[in-house]
């Protein structure tokens, strides 16, 4: 079952469900909700043969292979990161806290905002394996929300401490919103375009 991105028209009920999902998130999600309009068009990672015309909810699993949708997300993130030295991916970690021992053991590909954890990669020189590992950690819960963005400068220190200004920059420069669907099996890609904030 090959997973592909298919165009998806976000009808009002589907968009309301996605907004509710985003609303479960942390500070980055709340900042996105303040500025994002109602997108009409998006893309959804689903099996090639799946008909999405009658799709009425994103909550139920059993729709697609997590491994295939994850591989597709890794390719999207890699293409984005390689498109410029200031490009970044920033994903919320719904479950982790900055003082969790497990976070200390993961290395430097995360940042904190207060006690919140964000998975963060910046720049063109990032291996596919590293992108894969970061996105696996970022999508290991039912709630997945992240941005393909830019404008975040590299910073010293592990973990990096994000400021409210960093989150504002990430939201303002976001070109793509990623939202987990189908009980964490897949994702929706919402193109944002600059100037949405």
VOPAGU-2260 file (C-alpha; in pm, 1 decimal, decimal comma):
REM VOPAGU-2260
SITE   aa  ch    i         X         Y         Z
SITE  UNK   A    0       0,0       0,0       0,0
SITE  UNK   A    1     183,8     306,6    -126,9
SITE  UNK   A    2     124,2     625,3      68,2
SITE  UNK   A    3      91,3     947,0    -135,1
SITE  UNK   A    4     -17,1    1305,7     -78,1
SITE  UNK   A    5    -364,7    1361,2    -220,8
SITE  UNK   A    6    -535,8    1698,7    -257,2
SITE  UNK   A    7    -801,0    1753,0       8,6
SITE  UNK   A    8   -1066,5    2021,6      22,5
SITE  UNK   A    9   -1117,5    2111,3     387,0
SITE  UNK   A   10   -1490,8    2147,6     431,7
SITE  UNK   A   11   -1607,6    2339,1     740,1
SITE  UNK   A   12   -1668,0    2028,4     954,1
SITE  UNK   A   13   -1326,2    1880,7     875,0
SITE  UNK   A   14   -1150,1    2210,6     942,4
SITE  UNK   A   15   -1336,9    2244,0    1273,7
SITE  UNK   A   16   -1212,8    1898,1    1371,9
SITE  UNK   A   17    -855,1    1993,1    1282,8
SITE  UNK   A   18    -878,8    2318,8    1479,7
SITE  UNK   A   19    -999,9    2119,4    1777,4
SITE  UNK   A   20    -700,1    1886,0    1741,1
SITE  UNK   A   21    -458,9    2179,7    1718,1
SITE  UNK   A   22    -628,1    2332,6    2022,6
SITE  UNK   A   23    -515,4    2036,3    2234,1
SITE  UNK   A   24    -155,0    2142,7    2183,0
SITE  UNK   A   25      89,9    2361,5    2363,9
SITE  UNK   A   26     199,5    2721,2    2308,4
SITE  UNK   A   27     300,2    2679,3    1942,6
SITE  UNK   A   28     -40,9    2531,3    1861,2
SITE  UNK   A   29    -215,0    2815,5    2041,6
SITE  UNK   A   30      -9,1    3072,2    1848,8
SITE  UNK   A   31     -99,4    2902,4    1518,6
SITE  UNK   A   32    -468,5    2911,4    1604,7
SITE  UNK   A   33    -448,0    3287,9    1654,9
SITE  UNK   A   34    -321,0    3355,0    1303,5
SITE  UNK   A   35    -430,5    3079,3    1071,0
SITE  UNK   A   36    -733,6    3142,9     858,2
SITE  UNK   A   37    -956,4    2874,9     717,1
SITE  UNK   A   38    -755,9    2697,6     451,1
SITE  UNK   A   39    -960,6    2549,6     174,3
SITE  UNK   A   40    -700,6    2325,6      17,9
SITE  UNK   A   41    -459,1    2087,8     185,5
SITE  UNK   A   42    -297,8    1751,6     117,9
SITE  UNK   A   43    -341,4    1429,7     309,7
SITE  UNK   A   44    -104,6    1132,6     323,1
SITE  UNK   A   45    -313,0     824,8     243,0
SITE  UNK   A   46    -282,8     500,2      47,4
SITE  UNK   A   47    -287,8     563,6    -327,2
SITE  UNK   A   48    -607,7     360,8    -375,8
SITE  UNK   A   49    -805,5     523,4     -93,4
SITE  UNK   A   50   -1098,9     738,2    -204,6
SITE  UNK   A   51   -1113,4    1050,0      12,5
SITE  UNK   A   52   -1421,7    1215,9    -133,9
SITE  UNK   A   53   -1654,0    1103,0     144,7
SITE  UNK   A   54   -1406,6    1152,4     428,5
SITE  UNK   A   55   -1598,7    1271,9     732,9
SITE  UNK   A   56   -1343,8    1246,7    1015,1
SITE  UNK   A   57    -970,9    1228,7    1081,6
SITE  UNK   A   58    -996,4    1063,4    1422,3
SITE  UNK   A   59   -1027,7     693,5    1344,3
SITE  UNK   A   60    -718,6     484,1    1271,7
SITE  UNK   A   61    -677,0     181,2    1048,5
SITE  UNK   A   62    -659,6     394,6     735,2
SITE  UNK   A   63    -294,9     387,2     643,2
SITE  UNK   A   64      51,3     257,8     725,9
SITE  UNK   A   65     232,5     478,6     977,7
SITE  UNK   A   66     568,7     364,9     835,2
SITE  UNK   A   67     478,7     481,2     484,3
SITE  UNK   A   68     326,7     813,4     589,1
SITE  UNK   A   69     626,4     876,0     816,4
SITE  UNK   A   70     869,4     812,1     528,2
SITE  UNK   A   71     674,5    1062,0     319,1
SITE  UNK   A   72     692,9    1321,0     597,8
SITE  UNK   A   73    1069,4    1267,6     628,3
SITE  UNK   A   74    1109,6    1336,4     254,3
SITE  UNK   A   75     900,3    1655,0     279,7
SITE  UNK   A   76    1102,7    1777,7     579,1
SITE  UNK   A   77    1432,8    1693,5     409,8
SITE  UNK   A   78    1335,6    1886,5      96,2
SITE  UNK   A   79    1233,0    2184,1     309,8
SITE  UNK   A   80    1552,9    2185,8     519,0
SITE  UNK   A   81    1773,3    2159,3     210,4
SITE  UNK   A   82    1600,7    2459,2      47,0
SITE  UNK   A   83    1794,9    2715,8     253,3
SITE  UNK   A   84    2029,2    2758,9     549,3
SITE  UNK   A   85    1762,8    2925,6     765,6
SITE  UNK   A   86    1496,9    2659,5     705,2
SITE  UNK   A   87    1374,3    2473,2    1011,6
SITE  UNK   A   88    1127,5    2220,8    1133,7
SITE  UNK   A   89     964,1    2275,2    1469,4
SITE  UNK   A   90     729,4    2012,5    1616,6
SITE  UNK   A   91     557,7    2008,7    1952,8
SITE  UNK   A   92     607,1    1716,7    2185,9
SITE  UNK   A   93     267,2    1672,0    2343,5
SITE  UNK   A   94     383,1    1435,7    2618,2
SITE  UNK   A   95     740,7    1531,1    2714,1
SITE  UNK   A   96     853,4    1788,9    2966,2
SITE  UNK   A   97    1185,0    1970,7    2954,6
SITE  UNK   A   98    1301,9    1807,9    3276,9
SITE  UNK   A   99    1235,7    1449,4    3156,8
SITE  UNK   A  100    1547,9    1234,0    3173,5
SITE  UNK   A  101    1462,1    1075,7    2840,2
SITE  UNK   A  102    1489,4    1417,7    2673,1
SITE  UNK   A  103    1839,6    1468,7    2808,0
SITE  UNK   A  104    1941,8    1137,2    2650,8
SITE  UNK   A  105    1814,0    1226,4    2301,9
SITE  UNK   A  106    2085,6    1477,0    2219,9
SITE  UNK   A  107    2050,1    1831,4    2099,0
SITE  UNK   A  108    1767,5    1818,7    1846,3
SITE  UNK   A  109    1512,3    1967,9    2081,4
SITE  UNK   A  110    1435,9    2295,2    2249,3
SITE  UNK   A  111    1231,2    2407,6    2544,9
SITE  UNK   A  112     984,0    2685,4    2606,8
SITE  UNK   A  113     927,3    2681,4    2979,6
SITE  UNK   A  114     858,9    2314,7    3052,5
SITE  UNK   A  115     733,4    2246,3    2698,2
SITE  UNK   A  116     944,6    2041,9    2455,8
SITE  UNK   A  117     981,6    2114,8    2085,6
SITE  UNK   A  118    1171,7    1901,9    1834,4
SITE  UNK   A  119    1385,4    2135,3    1626,4
SITE  UNK   A  120    1616,9    2104,2    1327,8
SITE  UNK   A  121    1771,3    2402,6    1149,2
SITE  UNK   A  122    1973,5    2419,9     829,7
SITE  UNK   A  123    2065,3    2235,9     515,2
SITE  UNK   A  124    2326,6    1995,9     649,2
SITE  UNK   A  125    2102,1    1748,4     824,2
SITE  UNK   A  126    2108,0    1379,1     738,0
SITE  UNK   A  127    1792,3    1188,8     648,7
SITE  UNK   A  128    1856,4     956,7     946,3
SITE  UNK   A  129    1862,6    1253,4    1183,4
SITE  UNK   A  130    1541,4    1395,5    1034,0
SITE  UNK   A  131    1382,6    1050,9    1066,0
SITE  UNK   A  132    1482,6    1020,8    1433,5
SITE  UNK   A  133    1356,0    1369,2    1522,0
SITE  UNK   A  134    1022,1    1318,1    1345,6
SITE  UNK   A  135     977,7     977,5    1514,4
SITE  UNK   A  136    1012,2    1144,1    1853,7
SITE  UNK   A  137     784,1    1428,8    1746,0
SITE  UNK   A  138     505,4    1199,1    1628,3
SITE  UNK   A  139     509,0     932,5    1896,3
SITE  UNK   A  140     180,1    1042,9    2048,1
SITE  UNK   A  141    -168,4    1087,2    1909,6
SITE  UNK   A  142    -122,0    1465,2    1893,0
SITE  UNK   A  143     123,5    1569,4    1621,4
SITE  UNK   A  144     155,5    1934,2    1522,0
SITE  UNK   A  145     451,7    2100,8    1359,7
SITE  UNK   A  146     574,4    2362,4    1121,1
SITE  UNK   A  147     809,9    2373,2     827,5
SITE  UNK   A  148     939,7    2722,7     878,3
SITE  UNK   A  149    1242,5    2950,6     868,4
SITE  UNK   A  150    1404,1    3245,6    1036,1
SITE  UNK   A  151    1523,0    3065,8    1349,3
SITE  UNK   A  152    1894,0    3117,8    1398,0
SITE  UNK   A  153    2121,0    2845,5    1532,3
SITE  UNK   A  154    2184,6    2896,1    1901,5
SITE  UNK   A  155    2437,1    2764,2    2146,9
SITE  UNK   A  156    2333,4    2541,5    2429,7
SITE  UNK   A  157    2161,0    2209,8    2460,9
SITE  UNK   A  158    1874,1    2216,7    2491,0
SITE  UNK   A  159    1804,9    2544,1    2324,0
SITE  UNK   A  160    1567,4    2767,6    2515,6
SITE  UNK   A  161    1302,7    2919,5    2293,2
SITE  UNK   A  162    1157,2    3260,9    2364,4
SITE  UNK   A  163     809,4    3386,3    2282,2
SITE  UNK   A  164     979,9    3585,9    2003,3
SITE  UNK   A  165    1124,2    3259,8    1859,2
SITE  UNK   A  166     776,9    3106,6    1847,4
SITE  UNK   A  167     638,4    3422,0    1686,0
SITE  UNK   A  168     912,1    3408,9    1419,2
SITE  UNK   A  169     844,4    3039,3    1356,9
SITE  UNK   A  170     472,4    3102,5    1310,7
SITE  UNK   A  171     524,5    3410,8    1091,3
SITE  UNK   A  172     770,6    3229,5     862,5
SITE  UNK   A  173     587,1    2897,7     844,9
SITE  UNK   A  174     521,5    2769,9     495,7
SITE  UNK   A  175     358,9    2442,4     598,8
SITE  UNK   A  176     151,4    2322,3     891,7
SITE  UNK   A  177     162,9    1947,9     964,5
SITE  UNK   A  178    -122,8    1796,7    1166,6
SITE  UNK   A  179    -140,5    1431,2    1268,9
SITE  UNK   A  180    -455,1    1240,7    1172,3
SITE  UNK   A  181    -602,9     890,7    1181,7
SITE  UNK   A  182    -502,6     821,4    1541,1
SITE  UNK   A  183    -139,1     913,0    1469,8
SITE  UNK   A  184    -105,7     700,6    1155,7
SITE  UNK   A  185     -73,7     983,7     905,5
SITE  UNK   A  186     -77,1    1360,6     855,3
SITE  UNK   A  187    -230,9    1652,5     672,2
SITE  UNK   A  188      -7,8    1910,1     506,9
SITE  UNK   A  189    -157,4    2260,0     502,0
SITE  UNK   A  190      36,7    2505,8     282,4
SITE  UNK   A  191      47,7    2845,2     451,8
SITE  UNK   A  192     243,5    3082,5     233,7
SITE  UNK   A  193     426,7    3378,0     381,8
SITE  UNK   A  194     226,5    3662,1     521,9
SITE  UNK   A  195     -42,7    3445,2     682,4
SITE  UNK   A  196      47,2    3585,5    1022,4
